[in-house]
């Protein structure tokens, strides 16, 4: 039964990457740690994080190629974010190993749900006056890129996300990129950050390769295929459609995972409430 969840997790992760540049961990980690008993051990969340990062590498790469063909990448406004994120992702990986399951598991579940709500409320993240492609950053843009680049980089290694959602918000809301350009730029960065963070995770905990090679293979193949198909779809429809589809998927998934995660607590409260 777990193998079915592996496929579902990787499929959802790939769709999220191709549609909106979301990192695989946004979808994959909650499913693995909640629905797969083999990931419930002491290092389960850390292993799930490493698998999600590894799946992000090729998934982000094929997504980047697809968006690049449609000229939806702007590295002149994203190079500072790239540098900062690459620098901090390794630090985050080491801190994640020290933090353990409680922090990682709970954080990713809530993150999935609230990102979904955010997309439903505002499907199109682009602002009215977008910056021209290749336009240089001003001082404010440089400061914003440095601040968010360093924090997102740490989160990439710590939570196991490629930082795609956070980068998407920064690129569109603060740096003025059009939505599809922001997605293409963020997946380009995620290709490298996921590579560095996944290697860091595996070096810190080498047992991932020996114990989880089958899960790694399944998730990488399925997520990469789903990323390619969904990226091609995203480049053919408008921004609002992409946002609504992504929001609906993530909100439903997040709510279901939170319900399963906290069901014992919810059931106890319900029973206590019915007792006079």
Secondary structure, DSSP 4 states (H G I P E B T S, - for coil): -HHHHHHHHHHHHHHHHHHH---THHHHHHHHHHH-GGG-STTHHHHHHHHHHHHHHHHHHHHHHHHHHTT---GGGTHHHHHHHHHHHHHHHHHHHHH-HHHHHHHHHHHHHHHHHHHHH-S----SSPPPTTPPP-HHHHHHHHHHHHHHHHHHHHH---SHHHHHHIIIIIS---HHHHHHHHHHHHHHHHHHHHHHHHHH-THHHHHHHHHHHHHHHHHHHHHHHHHHHHTTS-HHHHHHHHHHHHHHHHHHHHHHHTHHHHHHHHHHHH--
